[in-house]
């Protein structure tokens, strides 16, 4: 009986390197997107600050100061909502991509364990059937637990996404009302 252990190790190492590369690329892409978003937000804040300073410099009477918040705040709120939405989108997309990598790795490990157990069962001495059955049962229980946890995590993410959408819509509605009052 020959064993293809070097080939199996080589294949496992290649798969792990591919997963690591995918993970690294996803992290770099997300970091690039976040950096671009933050630079854009910083530029926008600087421009808005200058515009707001110009508005303040045009005020000639104290009573005119009361109208300024209604002109400034809706813009700030709208940009904060957009920024939050973009951050949330980047984080959600990154999470989905990384989850795919981890899930694929987990499935491959599970498949390899099952295959190794089957091979061990075929070549095992008499009387070891019970031990192999226990390990297979534990592996099946682990898979079931993983599936349940994964399902619960996805449901929690969906609930969080729905709550986030409602909060963003509410803030946007409030911002729009403030803009109309200012006009």
Residue pairs with C-beta under 8 A, 6 or more apart in sequence:
1 123
12 112
15 105
15 108
16 105
19 101
19 104
19 105
22 97
22 101
23 98
23 101
26 94
26 97
26 98
26 101
27 94
30 90
30 91
30 93
30 94
33 90
34 87
34 90
37 83
37 86
37 87
37 90
41 79
41 83
44 79
48 75
48 76
48 79
52 72
55 68
55 71
55 72
56 68
59 65
59 68
67 182
70 178
70 179
70 181
70 182
71 182
73 175
73 178
74 175
74 176
74 178
74 179
74 182
77 171
77 174
77 175
77 178
78 172
78 175
80 171
81 168
81 171
81 172
81 175
84 168
85 168
88 164
92 157
92 161
95 157
103 150
106 146
110 139
110 142
110 143
113 139
114 136
114 139
117 132
117 135
117 136
117 139
120 132
121 128
121 129
121 132
124 132
